[in-house]
Amino acid sequence: MIKFINANKWFNGHHILKSINLEISQGEVVVICGPSGAGKSTLLRTINKLEPIDDGEIIVDGKYLTDPKTNLTALRAEVGMVFQHFNLYPHKTALKNITLAPHKVKGLSKAQSRERAIKLLERVGLSHRCDAFPSQLSGGEQQRVAIARSLAMEPKVMLFDEPTSALDPELINDVLDVMISLAKEGMTMVVITHEIGFAQKVADRVVFMDSGEILEIGSPPDIFVNPQHPRTREFMSKVFHIPIFSEAQEEDA
């Protein structure tokens, strides 16, 4: 579904992505984690060419992103993206935020767009907030509207860039529940998050990045409990407070 082949990106002389090789299958949920500045968000944004790469290749659903003939508008309609800070139109209601793209981009009638939006708001638990403006919604509600907006385009892939990091702790679970339901339905998902519980529940694989490189890929237990790369071990120990034993300690045990 998504394939990176020796993908590289530079920005102002800095090597942001270094020879990225990664393949994500249809229906797979991949969680990306790592320290700030690791290149996680840049990698995610290259999947729909919000950030172009400088070398290598990215293939999404059979389409080569470096091919000038690739229709980026059509591609982005198939690749939904949910950002950290919602990015809703502040002057439009929840319902209109969702109906806009299906009507303008996909050519659905206003009635069809409205019907789809109402169903999606119900799906994310916000059918009672159709006429609310973003300023009248909590952060968690805004993020669920943002997810519904992406789903309205019936994407083949969903990208999530730290979707819960801007939320109060008590609002996080409502958003994660929606994401978990998407995963269970077979949506292909690439998620940047530090929510270990979510990753352990739904991720097929976890990718650990640092300094623009993929250092380790494995199942959630492989990465969170028994990482092999020294940098992964250090990160998990410090950030997630997961006790990681050195090889010498393991031999003593």
Accessible surface in RSA format (square Angstrom, percent):
REM  Atomic radii and reference values for relative SASA: ProtOr
REM  Chains: A
REM  Algorithm: Lee & Richards
REM  Probe-radius: 1.40
REM  Slices: 20
REM RES _ NUM      All-atoms   Total-Side   Main-Chain    Non-polar    All polar
REM                ABS   REL    ABS   REL    ABS   REL    ABS   REL    ABS   REL
RES MET A   1    47.25  24.5   8.11   5.4  39.14  93.2  12.65  10.8  34.59  45.8
RES ILE A   2     0.49   0.3   0.00   0.0   0.49   1.2   0.15   0.1   0.34   0.9
RES LYS A   3    83.77  40.9  83.76  51.4   0.01   0.0  33.71  30.3  50.06  53.3
RES PHE A   4     3.32   1.7   0.04   0.0   3.29   8.6   0.04   0.0   3.29   9.4
RES ILE A   5    62.20  35.4  61.96  46.2   0.24   0.6  61.99  44.6   0.21   0.6
RES ASN A   6    77.56  53.5  77.55  74.9   0.01   0.0  17.12  41.2  60.45  58.4
RES ALA A   7     0.00   0.0   0.00   0.0   0.00   0.0   0.00   0.0   0.00   0.0
RES ASN A   8    10.03   6.9  10.03   9.7   0.00   0.0   0.41   1.0   9.62   9.3
RES LYS A   9    19.07   9.3  19.07  11.7   0.00   0.0   4.70   4.2  14.37  15.3
RES TRP A  10   108.86  43.7  98.76  47.8  10.10  23.7  82.74  44.1  26.12  42.4
RES PHE A  11   124.83  62.5 121.17  75.0   3.66   9.5 124.83  75.7   0.00   0.0
RES ASN A  12   123.47  85.1  85.13  82.3  38.35  92.3  30.85  74.2  92.62  89.5
RES GLY A  13    72.81  89.8   0.00   N/A  72.81  89.8  36.92 101.3  35.90  80.4
RES HIS A  14   123.13  67.3 120.25  83.6   2.88   7.4  73.31  75.6  49.83  58.0
RES HIS A  15    63.49  34.7  48.85  34.0  14.64  37.4  33.13  34.1  30.35  35.3
RES ILE A  16    47.27  26.9  43.99  32.8   3.28   7.9  45.92  33.1   1.35   3.7
RES LEU A  17     0.00   0.0   0.00   0.0   0.00   0.0   0.00   0.0   0.00   0.0
RES LYS A  18    66.99  32.7  62.00  38.0   4.99  11.9  25.86  23.3  41.13  43.8
RES SER A  19    64.78  54.7  52.94  70.7  11.84  27.3  24.40  52.0  40.38  56.6
RES ILE A  20     0.89   0.5   0.28   0.2   0.61   1.5   0.89   0.6   0.00   0.0
RES ASN A  21    78.67  54.2  63.95  61.8  14.72  35.4  33.39  80.4  45.27  43.8
RES LEU A  22     8.73   4.9   0.55   0.4   8.17  20.5   6.34   4.5   2.38   6.4
RES GLU A  23    95.11  54.6  87.58  66.3   7.53  17.9  26.46  51.2  68.65  56.1
RES ILE A  24     0.00   0.0   0.00   0.0   0.00   0.0   0.00   0.0   0.00   0.0
RES SER A  25    65.18  55.1  61.83  82.5   3.34   7.7  30.93  65.9  34.25  48.0
RES GLN A  26   149.06  83.4 123.88  90.5  25.19  60.0  29.83  63.5 119.24  90.4
RES GLY A  27    29.30  36.1   0.00   N/A  29.30  36.1  13.82  37.9  15.48  34.7
RES GLU A  28    23.60  13.6  20.37  15.4   3.24   7.7  12.36  23.9  11.24   9.2
RES VAL A  29     3.60   2.4   3.60   3.3   0.00   0.0   3.60   3.1   0.00   0.0
RES VAL A  30     0.00   0.0   0.00   0.0   0.00   0.0   0.00   0.0   0.00   0.0
RES VAL A  31     0.28   0.2   0.28   0.3   0.00   0.0   0.28   0.2   0.00   0.0
RES ILE A  32     0.06   0.0   0.06   0.0   0.00   0.0   0.06   0.0   0.00   0.0
RES CYS A  33     0.74   0.6   0.74   0.8   0.00   0.0   0.74   1.9   0.00   0.0
RES GLY A  34     0.00   0.0   0.00   N/A   0.00   0.0   0.00   0.0   0.00   0.0
RES PRO A  35    25.31  18.4  20.98  19.1   4.34  15.8  25.31  20.9   0.00   0.0
RES SER A  36   115.48  97.6  82.02 109.5  33.46  77.1  50.45 107.4  65.04  91.1
RES GLY A  37    74.40  91.8   0.00   N/A  74.40  91.8  41.27 113.2  33.14  74.2
RES ALA A  38     0.95   0.9   0.00   0.0   0.95   2.2   0.76   1.1   0.20   0.5
RES GLY A  39     9.44  11.6   0.00   N/A   9.44  11.6   6.82  18.7   2.62   5.9
RES LYS A  40    12.33   6.0  10.46   6.4   1.87   4.5   1.67   1.5  10.66  11.4
RES SER A  41    43.14  36.5  40.59  54.2   2.55   5.9  25.92  55.2  17.23  24.1
RES THR A  42    26.15  18.6  25.06  25.4   1.09   2.6   1.89   2.5  24.25  36.7
RES LEU A  43     0.00   0.0   0.00   0.0   0.00   0.0   0.00   0.0   0.00   0.0
RES LEU A  44     0.00   0.0   0.00   0.0   0.00   0.0   0.00   0.0   0.00   0.0
RES ARG A  45    72.79  30.6  72.79  37.1   0.00   0.0  12.69  17.3  60.09  36.4
RES THR A  46     0.88   0.6   0.00   0.0   0.88   2.1   0.00   0.0   0.88   1.3
RES ILE A  47     0.00   0.0   0.00   0.0   0.00   0.0   0.00   0.0   0.00   0.0
RES ASN A  48     6.36   4.4   6.36   6.2   0.00   0.0   0.00   0.0   6.36   6.2
RES LYS A  49    55.97  27.3  49.80  30.6   6.17  14.7  20.98  18.9  34.99  37.3
RES LEU A  50    68.60  38.2  46.30  33.1  22.31  56.1  48.09  33.8  20.52  55.2
RES GLU A  51    47.82  27.5  47.51  35.9   0.31   0.7   1.34   2.6  46.48  38.0
RES PRO A  52    65.97  48.1  65.04  59.3   0.93   3.4  65.97  54.5   0.00   0.0
RES ILE A  53    24.10  13.7   5.10   3.8  19.00  45.8   5.10   3.7  19.00  51.6
RES ASP A  54    85.31  59.8  48.04  47.8  37.27  88.1  21.90  51.5  63.42  63.2
RES ASP A  55    78.69  55.1  72.77  72.4   5.92  14.0  14.76  34.7  63.93  63.8
RES GLY A  56    29.73  36.7   0.00   N/A  29.73  36.7  14.98  41.1  14.75  33.0
RES GLU A  57    31.16  17.9  31.16  23.6   0.00   0.0  14.76  28.5  16.41  13.4
RES ILE A  58     1.57   0.9   1.57   1.2   0.00   0.0   1.57   1.1   0.00   0.0
RES ILE A  59    25.61  14.6  25.01  18.6   0.60   1.4  25.01  18.0   0.60   1.6
RES VAL A  60     1.53   1.0   1.53   1.4   0.00   0.0   1.53   1.3   0.00   0.0
RES ASP A  61    45.60  31.9  30.56  30.4  15.04  35.6   6.27  14.8  39.33  39.2
RES GLY A  62    61.11  75.4   0.00   N/A  61.11  75.4  32.77  89.9  28.34  63.5
RES LYS A  63    66.32  32.4  62.10  38.1   4.22  10.0  53.07  47.8  13.24  14.1
RES TYR A  64   107.89  50.4 105.64  60.1   2.24   5.8  66.15  49.7  41.74  51.4
RES LEU A  65     4.41   2.5   3.99   2.9   0.42   1.1   3.99   2.8   0.42   1.1
RES THR A  66    63.21  45.0  41.43  42.0  21.78  51.9  35.22  47.3  27.99  42.3
RES ASP A  67    57.73  40.4  50.60  50.4   7.12  16.8  14.06  33.1  43.66  43.5
RES PRO A  68   130.94  95.4  93.08  84.9  37.85 137.6 104.87  86.6  26.06 162.0
RES LYS A  69   186.60  91.0 154.57  94.8  32.03  76.3 105.49  95.0  81.11  86.4
RES THR A  70    23.96  17.0   5.71   5.8  18.24  43.5   8.79  11.8  15.17  22.9
RES ASN A  71    91.74  63.3  79.71  77.0  12.03  29.0  31.13  74.9  60.61  58.6
RES LEU A  72    52.75  29.4  48.49  34.7   4.25  10.7  48.49  34.1   4.25  11.4
RES THR A  73    90.24  64.2  84.33  85.5   5.91  14.1  50.61  68.0  39.62  59.9
RES ALA A  74    44.86  41.2  36.38  56.1   8.48  19.3  43.54  61.3   1.32   3.5
RES LEU A  75     0.25   0.1   0.25   0.2   0.00   0.0   0.25   0.2   0.00   0.0
RES ARG A  76    91.74  38.5  79.89  40.7  11.86  28.2  31.44  43.0  60.31  36.6
RES ALA A  77    13.64  12.5   8.54  13.2   5.10  11.6  12.27  17.3   1.37   3.6
RES GLU A  78    42.82  24.6  42.70  32.3   0.12   0.3  14.09  27.2  28.73  23.5
RES VAL A  79     4.78   3.1   0.91   0.8   3.87   9.3   0.91   0.8   3.87  10.5
RES GLY A  80     7.79   9.6   0.00   N/A   7.79   9.6   7.79  21.4   0.00   0.0
RES MET A  81    19.05   9.9   6.70   4.4  12.35  29.4   6.70   5.7  12.35  16.4
RES VAL A  82     1.37   0.9   0.02   0.0   1.35   3.2   1.37   1.2   0.00   0.0
RES PHE A  83    49.46  24.7  49.00  30.3   0.47   1.2  49.00  29.7   0.47   1.3
RES GLN A  84    60.08  33.6  58.54  42.8   1.54   3.7   6.50  13.8  53.57  40.6
RES HIS A  85   116.59  63.7 105.87  73.6  10.72  27.4  75.15  77.5  41.44  48.2
RES PHE A  86    27.44  13.7  27.05  16.8   0.39   1.0  27.05  16.4   0.39   1.1
RES ASN A  87    84.74  58.4  61.68  59.6  23.06  55.5  26.55  63.9  58.19  56.2
RES LEU A  88    19.31  10.8   1.77   1.3  17.54  44.1   1.93   1.4  17.38  46.8
RES TYR A  89    97.31  45.4  96.82  55.1   0.49   1.3  54.62  41.0  42.69  52.6
RES PRO A  90   100.36  73.1  89.38  81.5  10.98  39.9  89.71  74.1  10.65  66.2
RES HIS A  91   123.79  67.7  99.69  69.3  24.11  61.7  86.34  89.0  37.45  43.6
RES LYS A  92    53.52  26.1  52.26  32.1   1.26   3.0  13.76  12.4  39.76  42.4
RES THR A  93    18.24  13.0  18.16  18.4   0.08   0.2  16.33  21.9   1.91   2.9
RES ALA A  94     0.49   0.4   0.00   0.0   0.49   1.1   0.49   0.7   0.00   0.0
RES LEU A  95    10.14   5.6  10.14   7.3   0.00   0.0  10.14   7.1   0.00   0.0
RES LYS A  96   118.66  57.9 117.84  72.3   0.83   2.0  60.74  54.7  57.92  61.7
RES ASN A  97     0.94   0.6   0.00   0.0   0.94   2.3   0.00   0.0   0.94   0.9
RES ILE A  98     0.40   0.2   0.35   0.3   0.05   0.1   0.35   0.3   0.05   0.1
RES THR A  99    22.10  15.7  21.97  22.3   0.13   0.3  10.82  14.5  11.28  17.0
RES LEU A 100    50.10  27.9  46.94  33.6   3.16   7.9  50.10  35.2   0.00   0.0
RES ALA A 101    28.26  26.0  25.79  39.8   2.48   5.6  28.01  39.4   0.25   0.7
RES PRO A 102     0.66   0.5   0.66   0.6   0.00   0.0   0.66   0.5   0.00   0.0
RES HIS A 103    57.60  31.5  50.98  35.4   6.61  16.9  37.18  38.3  20.42  23.8
RES LYS A 104   148.28  72.3 116.03  71.2  32.25  76.8  64.84  58.4  83.44  88.9
RES VAL A 105    79.10  52.0  47.90  43.4  31.20  75.2  52.26  45.4  26.84  72.8
RES LYS A 106    83.55  40.8  51.35  31.5  32.19  76.7  34.80  31.3  48.75  51.9
RES GLY A 107    61.94  76.4   0.00   N/A  61.94  76.4  30.32  83.2  31.62  70.8
RES LEU A 108    30.58  17.0  27.60  19.7   2.98   7.5  29.55  20.8   1.03   2.8
RES SER A 109    51.92  43.9  43.58  58.2   8.34  19.2  47.14 100.4   4.78   6.7
RES LYS A 110   156.30  76.3 147.44  90.5   8.86  21.1  92.32  83.1  63.99  68.2
RES ALA A 111    75.80  69.7  62.10  95.8  13.70  31.2  68.95  97.1   6.84  18.1
RES GLN A 112    99.26  55.5  95.01  69.4   4.25  10.1  27.55  58.6  71.70  54.4
RES SER A 113     1.05   0.9   0.38   0.5   0.67   1.5   0.38   0.8   0.67   0.9
RES ARG A 114   126.81  53.2 126.81  64.6   0.00   0.0  39.90  54.5  86.91  52.7
RES GLU A 115    97.00  55.7  92.56  70.0   4.44  10.6  34.46  66.7  62.55  51.1
RES ARG A 116    52.72  22.1  49.01  25.0   3.71   8.8  20.27  27.7  32.45  19.7
RES ALA A 117     0.17   0.2   0.00   0.0   0.17   0.4   0.00   0.0   0.17   0.5
RES ILE A 118    63.96  36.4  63.93  47.6   0.02   0.1  63.93  46.0   0.02   0.1
RES LYS A 119   127.77  62.3 121.54  74.6   6.22  14.8  78.17  70.4  49.59  52.8
RES LEU A 120    17.67   9.8  17.60  12.6   0.08   0.2  17.67  12.4   0.00   0.0
RES LEU A 121     0.00   0.0   0.00   0.0   0.00   0.0   0.00   0.0   0.00   0.0
RES GLU A 122   116.11  66.7 103.78  78.5  12.32  29.3  29.35  56.8  86.76  70.8
RES ARG A 123   101.03  42.4  67.50  34.4  33.53  79.8  44.58  60.9  56.45  34.2
RES VAL A 124     3.33   2.2   0.00   0.0   3.33   8.0   1.95   1.7   1.37   3.7
RES GLY A 125    42.92  52.9   0.00   N/A  42.92  52.9  32.13  88.2  10.79  24.2
RES LEU A 126     1.34   0.7   1.34   1.0   0.00   0.0   1.34   0.9   0.00   0.0
RES SER A 127    58.52  49.5  45.74  61.0  12.79  29.5  16.43  35.0  42.10  59.0
RES HIS A 128   136.18  74.4  98.37  68.4  37.81  96.7  85.78  88.4  50.40  58.6
RES ARG A 129    63.03  26.5  61.34  31.3   1.70   4.0   7.54  10.3  55.50  33.6
RES CYS A 130    23.01  17.4  21.93  24.5   1.08   2.5  12.01  30.4  11.00  11.9
RES ASP A 131   111.84  78.3  98.41  98.0  13.43  31.8  34.53  81.3  77.32  77.1
RES ALA A 132     9.39   8.6   4.31   6.6   5.08  11.6   7.64  10.8   1.75   4.6
RES PHE A 133    79.51  39.8  79.51  49.2   0.00   0.0  79.51  48.2   0.00   0.0
RES PRO A 134     9.45   6.9   9.21   8.4   0.24   0.9   9.45   7.8   0.00   0.0
RES SER A 135   108.93  92.0  66.27  88.4  42.66  98.3  58.56 124.7  50.37  70.6
RES GLN A 136   108.39  60.6  86.49  63.2  21.90  52.1  34.95  74.4  73.43  55.7
RES LEU A 137    11.82   6.6   0.38   0.3  11.44  28.7   1.88   1.3   9.94  26.7
RES SER A 138    44.27  37.4  29.01  38.7  15.25  35.1  37.84  80.6   6.43   9.0
RES GLY A 139    20.07  24.7   0.00   N/A  20.07  24.7  11.16  30.6   8.91  20.0
RES GLY A 140     1.65   2.0   0.00   N/A   1.65   2.0   1.65   4.5   0.00   0.0
RES GLU A 141    29.33  16.8  29.22  22.1   0.11   0.3   3.23   6.3  26.10  21.3
RES GLN A 142    33.00  18.5  33.00  24.1   0.00   0.0   0.00   0.0  33.00  25.0
RES GLN A 143     0.00   0.0   0.00   0.0   0.00   0.0   0.00   0.0   0.00   0.0
RES ARG A 144    29.24  12.3  29.24  14.9   0.00   0.0   0.51   0.7  28.73  17.4
RES VAL A 145     0.00   0.0   0.00   0.0   0.00   0.0   0.00   0.0   0.00   0.0
RES ALA A 146     1.70   1.6   1.11   1.7   0.59   1.3   1.11   1.6   0.59   1.6
RES ILE A 147     0.00   0.0   0.00   0.0   0.00   0.0   0.00   0.0   0.00   0.0
RES ALA A 148     0.00   0.0   0.00   0.0   0.00   0.0   0.00   0.0   0.00   0.0
RES ARG A 149    41.55  17.4  40.79  20.8   0.76   1.8  16.98  23.2  24.57  14.9
RES SER A 150    12.42  10.5   6.15   8.2   6.28  14.5   6.14  13.1   6.28   8.8
RES LEU A 151    11.50   6.4   5.76   4.1   5.74  14.4   5.76   4.0   5.74  15.5
RES ALA A 152     0.42   0.4   0.42   0.7   0.00   0.0   0.42   0.6   0.00   0.0
RES MET A 153    20.03  10.4  20.01  13.2   0.02   0.1  20.01  17.0   0.02   0.0
RES GLU A 154   109.00  62.6  88.86  67.2  20.14  47.9  34.14  66.0  74.85  61.1
RES PRO A 155    11.10   8.1   1.06   1.0  10.04  36.5   1.06   0.9  10.04  62.4
RES LYS A 156    99.40  48.5  87.18  53.5  12.22  29.1  62.45  56.2  36.95  39.4
RES VAL A 157     0.40   0.3   0.40   0.4   0.00   0.0   0.40   0.3   0.00   0.0
RES MET A 158     0.00   0.0   0.00   0.0   0.00   0.0   0.00   0.0   0.00   0.0
RES LEU A 159     0.00   0.0   0.00   0.0   0.00   0.0   0.00   0.0   0.00   0.0
RES PHE A 160     0.00   0.0   0.00   0.0   0.00   0.0   0.00   0.0   0.00   0.0
RES ASP A 161    16.82  11.8  16.82  16.7   0.00   0.0   0.54   1.3  16.28  16.2
RES GLU A 162    43.61  25.0  41.77  31.6   1.84   4.4   4.15   8.0  39.47  32.2
RES PRO A 163     0.66   0.5   0.60   0.5   0.06   0.2   0.60   0.5   0.06   0.4
RES THR A 164     5.81   4.1   4.59   4.7   1.22   2.9   0.24   0.3   5.57   8.4
RES SER A 165    61.40  51.9  21.53  28.7  39.87  91.8  32.96  70.2  28.44  39.8
RES ALA A 166    46.18  42.5   9.19  14.2  36.99  84.1  19.50  27.5  26.68  70.7
RES LEU A 167    15.27   8.5   0.17   0.1  15.10  38.0   2.48   1.7  12.79  34.4
RES ASP A 168    86.15  60.3  83.11  82.7   3.04   7.2  10.26  24.1  75.89  75.7
RES PRO A 169   113.76  82.9 102.65  93.6  11.11  40.4 103.01  85.1  10.74  66.8
RES GLU A 170   150.36  86.3 117.52  88.9  32.84  78.2  49.93  96.6 100.44  82.0
RES LEU A 171    40.94  22.8  40.87  29.2   0.08   0.2  40.91  28.7   0.04   0.1
RES ILE A 172    26.94  15.3  26.94  20.1   0.00   0.0  26.94  19.4   0.00   0.0
RES ASN A 173    99.32  68.5  99.11  95.8   0.21   0.5  19.90  47.9  79.43  76.8
RES ASP A 174    63.29  44.3  59.59  59.3   3.70   8.7   5.67  13.4  57.62  57.5
RES VAL A 175     0.00   0.0   0.00   0.0   0.00   0.0   0.00   0.0   0.00   0.0
RES LEU A 176    15.97   8.9  15.97  11.4   0.00   0.0  15.97  11.2   0.00   0.0
RES ASP A 177    84.11  58.9  77.01  76.7   7.09  16.8  26.19  61.6  57.92  57.8
RES VAL A 178    13.21   8.7  10.39   9.4   2.82   6.8  13.19  11.5   0.02   0.1
RES MET A 179     0.60   0.3   0.60   0.4   0.00   0.0   0.60   0.5   0.00   0.0
RES ILE A 180    20.31  11.6  20.31  15.1   0.00   0.0  20.31  14.6   0.00   0.0
RES SER A 181    41.65  35.2  37.91  50.6   3.73   8.6  36.58  77.9   5.07   7.1
RES LEU A 182     1.48   0.8   1.48   1.1   0.00   0.0   1.48   1.0   0.00   0.0
RES ALA A 183    15.55  14.3   3.38   5.2  12.17  27.7   3.72   5.2  11.83  31.3
RES LYS A 184   161.02  78.6 121.87  74.8  39.15  93.2  80.35  72.3  80.67  85.9
RES GLU A 185   117.40  67.4  77.82  58.9  39.58  94.2  50.16  97.0  67.24  54.9
RES GLY A 186    40.82  50.3   0.00   N/A  40.82  50.3  26.94  73.9  13.89  31.1
RES MET A 187    32.65  16.9  25.97  17.2   6.68  15.9  29.39  25.0   3.26   4.3
RES THR A 188     2.21   1.6   1.26   1.3   0.95   2.3   0.00   0.0   2.21   3.3
RES MET A 189     0.00   0.0   0.00   0.0   0.00   0.0   0.00   0.0   0.00   0.0
RES VAL A 190     0.00   0.0   0.00   0.0   0.00   0.0   0.00   0.0   0.00   0.0
RES VAL A 191     0.00   0.0   0.00   0.0   0.00   0.0   0.00   0.0   0.00   0.0
RES ILE A 192     0.00   0.0   0.00   0.0   0.00   0.0   0.00   0.0   0.00   0.0
RES THR A 193     7.02   5.0   3.50   3.5   3.53   8.4   2.88   3.9   4.14   6.3
RES HIS A 194    72.95  39.9  55.25  38.4  17.70  45.3  41.02  42.3  31.92  37.1
RES GLU A 195    51.10  29.3  49.32  37.3   1.78   4.2   4.26   8.2  46.84  38.2
RES ILE A 196    36.90  21.0  32.19  24.0   4.71  11.3  32.76  23.6   4.13  11.2
RES GLY A 197    48.07  59.3   0.00   N/A  48.07  59.3  37.37 102.5  10.70  24.0
RES PHE A 198     5.71   2.9   0.16   0.1   5.55  14.4   2.42   1.5   3.29   9.4
RES ALA A 199     0.73   0.7   0.73   1.1   0.00   0.0   0.73   1.0   0.00   0.0
RES GLN A 200    97.47  54.5  72.35  52.9  25.12  59.8  21.56  45.9  75.92  57.6
RES LYS A 201   140.41  68.5 104.74  64.3  35.67  84.9  62.44  56.2  77.96  83.0
RES VAL A 202    19.87  13.1   4.00   3.6  15.87  38.2  10.96   9.5   8.91  24.2
RES ALA A 203    12.73  11.7   0.00   0.0  12.73  29.0   0.00   0.0  12.73  33.7
RES ASP A 204    75.00  52.5  57.94  57.7  17.06  40.3  18.38  43.3  56.62  56.5
RES ARG A 205    63.00  26.5  63.00  32.1   0.00   0.0  34.63  47.3  28.37  17.2
RES VAL A 206     0.00   0.0   0.00   0.0   0.00   0.0   0.00   0.0   0.00   0.0
RES VAL A 207     0.00   0.0   0.00   0.0   0.00   0.0   0.00   0.0   0.00   0.0
RES PHE A 208     0.00   0.0   0.00   0.0   0.00   0.0   0.00   0.0   0.00   0.0
RES MET A 209     0.00   0.0   0.00   0.0   0.00   0.0   0.00   0.0   0.00   0.0
RES ASP A 210    23.59  16.5  22.73  22.6   0.86   2.0   0.89   2.1  22.70  22.6
RES SER A 211    63.53  53.7  51.00  68.1  12.52  28.8  33.26  70.8  30.26  42.4
RES GLY A 212     1.80   2.2   0.00   N/A   1.80   2.2   0.59   1.6   1.21   2.7
RES GLU A 213    72.78  41.8  72.78  55.1   0.00   0.0   4.57   8.8  68.21  55.7
RES ILE A 214    39.08  22.2  13.35   9.9  25.73  62.0  13.35   9.6  25.73  69.8
RES LEU A 215    46.91  26.1  24.64  17.6  22.27  56.0  27.47  19.3  19.44  52.3
RES GLU A 216    23.45  13.5  16.67  12.6   6.78  16.1  19.74  38.2   3.71   3.0
RES ILE A 217    67.15  38.2  37.89  28.2  29.26  70.5  37.89  27.3  29.26  79.4
RES GLY A 218    11.75  14.5   0.00   N/A  11.75  14.5  11.75  32.2   0.00   0.0
RES SER A 219    38.77  32.8  35.55  47.4   3.22   7.4  29.98  63.9   8.79  12.3
RES PRO A 220    10.07   7.3  10.05   9.2   0.02   0.1  10.07   8.3   0.00   0.0
RES PRO A 221    81.42  59.3  79.04  72.1   2.38   8.7  80.75  66.7   0.68   4.2
RES ASP A 222    70.36  49.3  69.62  69.3   0.73   1.7  13.42  31.6  56.94  56.8
RES ILE A 223     0.30   0.2   0.30   0.2   0.00   0.0   0.30   0.2   0.00   0.0
RES PHE A 224     3.91   2.0   3.91   2.4   0.00   0.0   3.91   2.4   0.00   0.0
RES VAL A 225    93.57  61.6  82.30  74.5  11.27  27.2  82.30  71.5  11.27  30.6
RES ASN A 226    78.52  54.1  75.86  73.3   2.67   6.4  18.78  45.2  59.75  57.7
RES PRO A 227     0.11   0.1   0.11   0.1   0.00   0.0   0.11   0.1   0.00   0.0
RES GLN A 228   120.56  67.4 102.60  75.0  17.96  42.8  54.28 115.5  66.28  50.3
RES HIS A 229    63.49  34.7  58.42  40.6   5.08  13.0  42.81  44.1  20.69  24.1
RES PRO A 230    98.59  71.9  91.67  83.6   6.92  25.1  93.74  77.4   4.85  30.2
RES ARG A 231    67.31  28.3  63.90  32.6   3.41   8.1  28.05  38.3  39.25  23.8
RES THR A 232     0.00   0.0   0.00   0.0   0.00   0.0   0.00   0.0   0.00   0.0
RES ARG A 233    41.13  17.3  40.34  20.6   0.79   1.9  16.13  22.0  25.00  15.2
RES GLU A 234    74.40  42.7  65.53  49.6   8.87  21.1  29.99  58.0  44.41  36.3
RES PHE A 235     8.69   4.3   7.50   4.6   1.19   3.1   8.69   5.3   0.00   0.0
RES MET A 236     0.00   0.0   0.00   0.0   0.00   0.0   0.00   0.0   0.00   0.0
RES SER A 237    47.34  40.0  40.13  53.6   7.21  16.6   8.60  18.3  38.74  54.3
RES LYS A 238   139.88  68.2 121.30  74.4  18.58  44.2  86.93  78.2  52.95  56.4
RES VAL A 239    68.80  45.3  49.47  44.8  19.32  46.6  54.57  47.4  14.23  38.6
RES PHE A 240    32.20  16.1  13.21   8.2  18.99  49.4  16.92  10.3  15.28  43.7
RES HIS A 241   150.23  82.1 126.12  87.7  24.11  61.7  89.23  92.0  61.00  71.0
RES ILE A 242    32.00  18.2  30.77  22.9   1.23   3.0  31.68  22.8   0.32   0.9
RES PRO A 243   103.60  75.5  84.20  76.8  19.40  70.5  94.32  77.9   9.27  57.6
RES ILE A 244    34.22  19.5   7.88   5.9  26.34  63.5   9.33   6.7  24.89  67.5
RES PHE A 245   114.71  57.4 111.97  69.3   2.75   7.1 112.13  68.0   2.58   7.4
RES SER A 246    52.28  44.2  45.93  61.3   6.36  14.6  45.46  96.8   6.83   9.6
RES GLU A 247   130.04  74.7 126.39  95.6   3.65   8.7  41.10  79.5  88.94  72.6
RES ALA A 248    65.01  59.8  59.32  91.5   5.69  12.9  62.27  87.7   2.74   7.3
RES GLN A 249    95.92  53.6  91.60  66.9   4.32  10.3  29.56  62.9  66.36  50.3
RES GLU A 250    85.19  48.9  68.15  51.6  17.04  40.6  32.01  61.9  53.18  43.4
RES GLU A 251   149.28  85.7 114.51  86.6  34.78  82.8  49.54  95.8  99.74  81.4
RES ASP A 252   129.20  90.5  92.78  92.3  36.42  86.1  33.84  79.6  95.36  95.1
RES ALA A 253   118.78 109.2  49.77  76.8  69.01 157.0  74.39 104.8  44.40 117.6
END  Absolute sums over single chains surface
CHAIN  1 A    12129.0       9679.8       2449.1       6284.0       5845.0
END  Absolute sums over all chains
TOTAL         12129.0       9679.8       2449.1       6284.0       5845.0
